[in-house]
């Protein structure tokens, strides 16, 4: 019926968008991260991927809790998420960030975004344009913060206490062999970049500056909430679904995260709802971003998108 996943910069929402499923990244601290391999501790959050919005609400209600083994988990009452489904959204204010209209975004995604806004408007919501001026800095700031934390977190995988161990002539060679064979190419790349930005002489120039940008990104969302916006609507990804191995350039792959990383930087809840099939029969998703710990409104609005889009399955290509 569902799966549990983790989302550091979009790893619940983007796979959900490309597979015609519902994926929700809860507010940072809503679910325990105990037992998860830590990538970026200030960004990681666990959440469900399911077939429907209702299933997602049911699973999240079981997952959400405080956990003494995870000091970042929040001791906040868990509402009945499922009860929010089916409620009217009349009077809710839906924000459309102008900065998310990026150059080169496929017309199919632009059209779906417009259609999604129309669905919500027809259901009684008010659609308003909002400004999020620091969005353009989000991706580089995210990849500095996330990779710095990954470098620190993954240092524990040295073959000593747990995990893989590859023997060597001495302890140093054992470390080198273990990390060389235990990590894939992309993980090694991220560790190296993260170690670099934390190194002497670069910490202030990169890591501290990225943290300041992170604060500015959060302030963009805070202004939207203060203006009365209840939910923000965006595409989940700026690209159409692609075949495994089709994108080989790491930077091109990182650019796909542009609509999702801002949410993690601000610690907000966000949901991807399957909303259409493209001309090749592959799924496209719309993303809803909510106020902190207001997942109920995401389920409420997500159900409207789901009801208008209908349930569909991608064309079988395998």
PEMO-V740413 format. One record per residue. N is the residue number from 1. RES is the residue in three letters. D_LAST is the distance of its C-alpha to the last C-alpha in Angstrom with 1 decimal. Layout:
<<N,RES,D_LAST> <N,RES,D_LAST>>
This chain:
<<1,UNK,21.5> <2,UNK,21.3> <3,UNK,21.2> <4,UNK,23.9> <5,UNK,23.3> <6,UNK,25.6> <7,UNK,26.2> <8,UNK,28.5> <9,UNK,27.6> <10,UNK,24.5> <11,UNK,22.2> <12,UNK,22.1> <13,UNK,22.1> <14,UNK,19.7> <15,UNK,16.7> <16,UNK,17.7> <17,UNK,17.9> <18,UNK,14.4> <19,UNK,12.9> <20,UNK,15.3> <21,UNK,17.6> <22,UNK,21.3> <23,UNK,22.5> <24,UNK,26.2> <25,UNK,28.2> <26,UNK,31.6> <27,UNK,34.9> <28,UNK,35.7> <29,UNK,37.6> <30,UNK,36.3> <31,UNK,34.3> <32,UNK,35.4> <33,UNK,33.6> <34,UNK,35.2> <35,UNK,33.1> <36,UNK,30.6> <37,UNK,30.6> <38,UNK,32.5> <39,UNK,31.1> <40,UNK,33.4> <41,UNK,35.8> <42,UNK,37.0> <43,UNK,33.6> <44,UNK,31.3> <45,UNK,30.8> <46,UNK,28.8> <47,UNK,27.2> <48,UNK,24.7> <49,UNK,21.2> <50,UNK,20.9> <51,UNK,19.6> <52,UNK,23.0> <53,UNK,26.0> <54,UNK,28.2> <55,UNK,26.1> <56,UNK,26.3> <57,UNK,30.1> <58,UNK,30.5> <59,UNK,28.8> <60,UNK,30.6> <61,UNK,33.9> <62,UNK,33.4> <63,UNK,32.5> <64,UNK,35.2> <65,UNK,38.4> <66,UNK,41.0> <67,UNK,40.7> <68,UNK,43.7> <69,UNK,41.4> <70,UNK,39.9> <71,UNK,42.8> <72,UNK,40.7> <73,UNK,39.8> <74,UNK,42.0> <75,UNK,44.3> <76,UNK,43.6> <77,UNK,43.4> <78,UNK,39.9> <79,UNK,39.9> <80,UNK,38.3> <81,UNK,35.2> <82,UNK,34.1> <83,UNK,37.5> <84,UNK,36.6> <85,UNK,33.9> <86,UNK,35.3> <87,UNK,38.3> <88,UNK,39.4> <89,UNK,38.7> <90,UNK,41.8> <91,UNK,43.8> <92,UNK,41.1> <93,UNK,41.0> <94,UNK,37.6> <95,UNK,37.7> <96,UNK,35.8> <97,UNK,36.2> <98,UNK,37.1> <99,UNK,36.1> <100,UNK,32.4> <101,UNK,32.4> <102,UNK,31.3> <103,UNK,31.5> <104,UNK,28.3> <105,UNK,26.4> <106,UNK,24.2> <107,UNK,26.0> <108,UNK,23.2> <109,UNK,23.8> <110,UNK,27.6> <111,UNK,27.4> <112,UNK,25.5> <113,UNK,28.1> <114,UNK,30.9> <115,UNK,29.5> <116,UNK,29.2> <117,UNK,32.8> <118,UNK,33.8> <119,UNK,32.3> <120,UNK,34.3> <121,UNK,37.4> <122,UNK,37.3> <123,UNK,37.2> <124,UNK,40.5> <125,UNK,39.5> <126,UNK,41.3> <127,UNK,39.2> <128,UNK,40.9> <129,UNK,40.2> <130,UNK,40.8> <131,UNK,41.4> <132,UNK,39.7> <133,UNK,41.3> <134,UNK,40.2> <135,UNK,36.5> <136,UNK,36.5> <137,UNK,37.7> <138,UNK,35.2> <139,UNK,32.5> <140,UNK,34.9> <141,UNK,36.9> <142,UNK,33.9> <143,UNK,32.8> <144,UNK,36.4> <145,UNK,36.9> <146,UNK,33.5> <147,UNK,33.7> <148,UNK,37.4> <149,UNK,36.7> <150,UNK,33.8> <151,UNK,36.2> <152,UNK,38.7> <153,UNK,36.5> <154,UNK,34.6> <155,UNK,38.0> <156,UNK,38.3> <157,UNK,35.6> <158,UNK,38.1> <159,UNK,37.8> <160,UNK,41.0> <161,UNK,40.6> <162,UNK,37.0> <163,UNK,33.5> <164,UNK,33.0> <165,UNK,36.1> <166,UNK,36.4> <167,UNK,40.0> <168,UNK,42.3> <169,UNK,45.9> <170,UNK,47.0> <171,UNK,45.6> <172,UNK,44.8> <173,UNK,42.7> <174,UNK,41.0> <175,UNK,40.0> <176,UNK,38.8> <177,UNK,36.8> <178,UNK,35.2> <179,UNK,34.2> <180,UNK,33.1> <181,UNK,30.7> <182,UNK,29.8> <183,UNK,28.5> <184,UNK,25.6> <185,UNK,26.4> <186,UNK,25.7> <187,UNK,27.8> <188,UNK,30.5> <189,UNK,30.5> <190,UNK,31.0> <191,UNK,33.7> <192,UNK,35.6> <193,UNK,35.5> <194,UNK,36.6> <195,UNK,39.4> <196,UNK,40.6> <197,UNK,41.0> <198,UNK,42.9> <199,UNK,45.2> <200,UNK,48.9> <201,UNK,49.6> <202,UNK,46.1> <203,UNK,46.0> <204,UNK,48.1> <205,UNK,46.5> <206,UNK,42.9> <207,UNK,42.5> <208,UNK,45.5> <209,UNK,44.8> <210,UNK,41.2> <211,UNK,42.5> <212,UNK,44.9> <213,UNK,42.1> <214,UNK,40.3> <215,UNK,43.4> <216,UNK,43.5> <217,UNK,39.9> <218,UNK,40.9> <219,UNK,44.0> <220,UNK,41.9> <221,UNK,40.2> <222,UNK,43.6> <223,UNK,45.2> <224,UNK,42.5> <225,UNK,43.2> <226,UNK,47.0> <227,UNK,46.7> <228,UNK,45.4> <229,UNK,41.7> <230,UNK,39.8> <231,UNK,36.2> <232,UNK,34.6> <233,UNK,31.6> <234,UNK,29.3> <235,UNK,25.7> <236,UNK,23.7> <237,UNK,22.5> <238,UNK,24.0> <239,UNK,20.7> <240,UNK,17.6> <241,UNK,14.2> <242,UNK,13.4> <243,UNK,10.7> <244,UNK,11.6> <245,UNK,14.6> <246,UNK,15.3> <247,UNK,18.5> <248,UNK,20.7> <249,UNK,24.0> <250,UNK,25.0> <251,UNK,27.3> <252,UNK,24.7> <253,UNK,22.5> <254,UNK,25.7> <255,UNK,26.4> <256,UNK,23.4> <257,UNK,25.5> <258,UNK,28.4> <259,UNK,28.1> <260,UNK,27.6> <261,UNK,30.0> <262,UNK,33.1> <263,UNK,32.5> <264,UNK,32.5> <265,UNK,35.5> <266,UNK,37.4> <267,UNK,36.2> <268,UNK,35.2> <269,UNK,32.8> <270,UNK,29.7> <271,UNK,26.9> <272,UNK,23.7> <273,UNK,23.1> <274,UNK,20.0> <275,UNK,21.8> <276,UNK,19.8> <277,UNK,16.7> <278,UNK,17.1> <279,UNK,17.3> <280,UNK,13.7> <281,UNK,12.8> <282,UNK,12.2> <283,UNK,14.7> <284,UNK,18.1> <285,UNK,20.7> <286,UNK,24.5> <287,UNK,26.6> <288,UNK,29.8> <289,UNK,32.4> <290,UNK,35.3> <291,UNK,38.7> <292,UNK,39.1> <293,UNK,38.6> <294,UNK,38.0> <295,UNK,34.6> <296,UNK,36.0> <297,UNK,36.1> <298,UNK,32.5> <299,UNK,31.5> <300,UNK,34.1> <301,UNK,32.7> <302,UNK,29.0> <303,UNK,29.5> <304,UNK,30.9> <305,UNK,27.9> <306,UNK,25.6> <307,UNK,27.9> <308,UNK,27.9> <309,UNK,24.2> <310,UNK,23.4> <311,UNK,20.5> <312,UNK,17.1> <313,UNK,13.4> <314,UNK,10.9> <315,UNK,9.1> <316,UNK,5.8> <317,UNK,3.8> <318,UNK,0.0>>
